[in-house]
Amino acid sequence: DNPGLVSHVPVDVRILDINDNPPELAREYDVIVCENAKPGQVIQTITAIDKDNSANGARFHFSLDEGISLNPNFTLRDNEG
């Protein structure tokens, strides 16, 4: 109640929105590999989404687990999409 004890200070608040939503697969995948699949045959194409707003669009990198990456029966290819 004492105007002599009141002051006003402008404050800028900067919010750094790094990642509110983690990337996730676009849908649940149930993959079946037939025993007669040919070498190099595409078995499954997966897509990921990120609900965060990105000016340049989301870019994802997929990789196989290190223990699996040594297995020549499975490969992963980035289709740049």
C-alpha positions in Angstrom: 0.0 0.0 0.0 3.0 2.3 -0.1 3.7 3.6 -3.6 7.3 4.5 -2.6 8.0 0.7 -2.2 6.7 -0.4 -5.6 8.8 -0.7 -8.7 8.2 -2.1 -12.2 10.9 -3.9 -14.2 10.4 -5.3 -17.7 11.3 -8.9 -18.0 11.9 -10.9 -21.2 11.2 -14.6 -21.0 12.8 -16.7 -23.7 11.5 -20.3 -24.0 13.8 -22.8 -25.6 11.6 -25.5 -27.0 14.0 -28.3 -27.7 11.8 -31.4 -27.9 8.5 -31.7 -26.2 7.5 -34.8 -28.1 9.9 -37.6 -28.8 10.0 -39.1 -32.3 7.9 -42.2 -32.8 7.1 -44.7 -35.5 4.2 -43.5 -37.6 2.3 -46.7 -36.8 2.8 -50.1 -35.3 4.5 -52.5 -37.6 4.0 -56.3 -37.7 6.7 -57.5 -40.1 6.8 -61.1 -41.5 9.8 -62.3 -43.4 9.1 -65.3 -45.7 11.8 -68.0 -45.9 12.0 -67.5 -49.7 12.8 -63.8 -49.6 15.4 -62.8 -52.1 18.7 -61.1 -51.1 18.2 -57.3 -51.3 14.5 -57.6 -51.3 12.7 -54.8 -49.4 10.9 -56.5 -46.4 9.5 -53.4 -44.7 9.6 -49.6 -45.1 9.2 -47.7 -41.8 8.3 -44.1 -41.2 8.8 -42.0 -38.2 7.0 -38.8 -37.1 7.7 -36.0 -34.6 4.8 -34.0 -33.3 7.1 -31.0 -32.7 6.8 -28.2 -35.2 9.9 -28.1 -37.3 10.5 -25.4 -39.9 12.7 -27.6 -42.1 10.7 -30.8 -41.5 11.7 -33.7 -39.4 14.8 -35.7 -40.3 15.4 -39.0 -38.8 18.3 -41.5 -38.7 17.6 -45.2 -38.3 20.2 -47.8 -37.4 20.4 -51.4 -36.3 21.5 -52.4 -32.9 25.3 -52.9 -32.8 25.0 -56.6 -32.2 22.7 -57.0 -35.2 24.7 -54.7 -37.5 27.3 -57.4 -37.8 24.7 -59.9 -39.1 24.9 -59.9 -43.0 21.3 -61.1 -43.2 19.8 -57.7 -42.2 20.6 -54.3 -43.6 19.0 -50.9 -43.3 18.9 -48.4 -46.2 18.0 -44.7 -45.9 15.6 -43.9 -48.8 16.1 -40.1 -48.1 12.4 -39.7 -47.5 
